[in-house]
């Protein structure tokens, strides 16, 4: 079982799911915490996110749009940085 998976988003890359605001997302399967790092150095943790939702975020055509519509308003969060 995967404990943590990470998606580093390279805004200069033509491939991958480019995001102008999101730098990286990390997910811990044990705690169900999705951590989102933004290019402006802010970091948020989203609590009790199902692994299926986190996996869909990694595969989404637009990670930013997916997080806005499926995560940011639907799960509790706290700012870490």
C-alpha contacts under 8 A as a table, 3 or more apart, distances in Angstrom:
res1	aa1	res2	aa2	distance
2	X	5	X	7.09
2	X	29	X	6.88
3	X	28	X	5.66
3	X	29	X	5.10
3	X	30	X	6.28
4	X	26	X	6.94
4	X	27	X	5.36
4	X	28	X	4.37
4	X	29	X	5.94
5	X	26	X	5.73
5	X	27	X	5.42
5	X	28	X	6.84
6	X	24	X	7.23
6	X	25	X	5.80
6	X	26	X	4.33
6	X	27	X	6.48
7	X	24	X	5.62
7	X	25	X	5.35
7	X	26	X	6.42
7	X	58	X	6.79
8	X	23	X	6.40
8	X	24	X	4.53
8	X	25	X	6.74
9	X	16	X	7.35
9	X	17	X	7.09
9	X	18	X	6.40
9	X	19	X	6.96
9	X	22	X	7.17
9	X	23	X	5.29
9	X	24	X	5.50
10	X	13	X	5.43
10	X	16	X	7.80
10	X	18	X	6.73
10	X	23	X	7.28
11	X	18	X	5.45
11	X	19	X	6.14
11	X	20	X	6.35
11	X	23	X	7.88
12	X	18	X	8.00
13	X	16	X	7.00
13	X	18	X	7.22
14	X	18	X	7.64
15	X	18	X	7.36
17	X	59	X	7.83
17	X	60	X	7.05
17	X	61	X	5.93
17	X	62	X	5.43
17	X	63	X	5.94
18	X	62	X	6.81
18	X	63	X	7.32
19	X	22	X	5.42
19	X	23	X	7.33
19	X	62	X	7.17
19	X	63	X	6.65
19	X	64	X	5.90
20	X	23	X	7.95
20	X	39	X	7.71
21	X	38	X	5.61
21	X	39	X	5.46
21	X	40	X	7.49
21	X	64	X	7.47
22	X	25	X	7.73
22	X	36	X	7.10
22	X	37	X	6.06
22	X	38	X	4.34
22	X	39	X	5.77
22	X	64	X	6.76
23	X	36	X	7.70
23	X	37	X	5.41
23	X	38	X	4.96
23	X	39	X	5.22
24	X	36	X	5.98
24	X	37	X	5.07
24	X	38	X	6.96
25	X	34	X	6.94
25	X	35	X	5.56
25	X	36	X	4.56
25	X	37	X	6.18
26	X	34	X	5.69
26	X	35	X	5.02
26	X	36	X	6.58
27	X	32	X	6.88
27	X	33	X	5.77
27	X	34	X	4.46
27	X	35	X	6.22
27	X	51	X	7.92
27	X	54	X	6.78
28	X	31	X	5.67
28	X	32	X	5.46
28	X	33	X	5.48
28	X	34	X	6.65
29	X	32	X	5.02
29	X	33	X	7.34
29	X	51	X	6.45
31	X	48	X	7.34
32	X	47	X	6.45
32	X	48	X	4.91
32	X	49	X	5.29
32	X	50	X	6.23
32	X	51	X	6.84
33	X	45	X	6.27
33	X	46	X	5.60
33	X	47	X	4.91
33	X	48	X	5.94
33	X	49	X	6.10
34	X	45	X	5.64
34	X	46	X	5.06
34	X	47	X	6.73
34	X	49	X	6.50
34	X	54	X	7.02
35	X	43	X	7.01
35	X	44	X	5.69
35	X	45	X	4.39
35	X	46	X	6.25
36	X	43	X	5.64
36	X	44	X	5.35
36	X	45	X	6.41
36	X	46	X	7.96
37	X	41	X	6.77
37	X	42	X	6.10
37	X	43	X	4.51
37	X	44	X	6.72
38	X	41	X	5.50
38	X	42	X	5.39
38	X	43	X	6.15
39	X	42	X	7.32
41	X	81	X	7.12
42	X	79	X	7.43
42	X	80	X	7.40
42	X	81	X	5.00
43	X	79	X	5.90
43	X	80	X	5.32
43	X	81	X	4.95
44	X	77	X	6.47
44	X	78	X	5.58
44	X	79	X	4.38
44	X	80	X	5.47
44	X	81	X	7.20
45	X	77	X	5.35
45	X	78	X	5.46
45	X	79	X	6.49
45	X	80	X	6.95
46	X	49	X	6.68
46	X	71	X	7.68
46	X	72	X	7.69
46	X	75	X	5.94
46	X	76	X	5.65
46	X	77	X	4.36
46	X	78	X	6.85
47	X	75	X	6.12
47	X	76	X	5.48
47	X	77	X	6.00
48	X	75	X	7.06
48	X	76	X	7.86
49	X	53	X	6.64
49	X	54	X	6.92
49	X	71	X	7.82
49	X	75	X	6.83
50	X	53	X	5.43
50	X	54	X	6.62
51	X	54	X	5.05
51	X	55	X	6.04
52	X	55	X	5.15
52	X	56	X	6.17
53	X	56	X	5.11
53	X	57	X	6.29
53	X	70	X	7.86
54	X	57	X	5.08
54	X	58	X	6.58
55	X	58	X	5.20
55	X	59	X	6.54
56	X	59	X	5.07
56	X	60	X	5.83
57	X	60	X	5.12
57	X	63	X	5.63
57	X	66	X	6.11
57	X	67	X	6.73
58	X	63	X	6.72
59	X	63	X	7.71
60	X	63	X	5.44
60	X	66	X	6.51
62	X	65	X	5.37
62	X	66	X	6.17
63	X	66	X	5.11
63	X	67	X	6.10
64	X	67	X	5.24
64	X	68	X	6.20
65	X	68	X	5.14
65	X	69	X	6.19
66	X	69	X	5.30
66	X	70	X	5.74
66	X	71	X	7.42
67	X	70	X	5.32
67	X	71	X	4.81
67	X	72	X	5.91
68	X	71	X	6.02
68	X	72	X	5.24
68	X	73	X	7.06
69	X	72	X	6.95
69	X	73	X	7.17
70	X	73	X	7.01
70	X	74	X	6.40
71	X	74	X	5.16
71	X	75	X	5.84
72	X	75	X	6.22
72	X	76	X	7.98
72	X	77	X	7.88
73	X	76	X	7.92
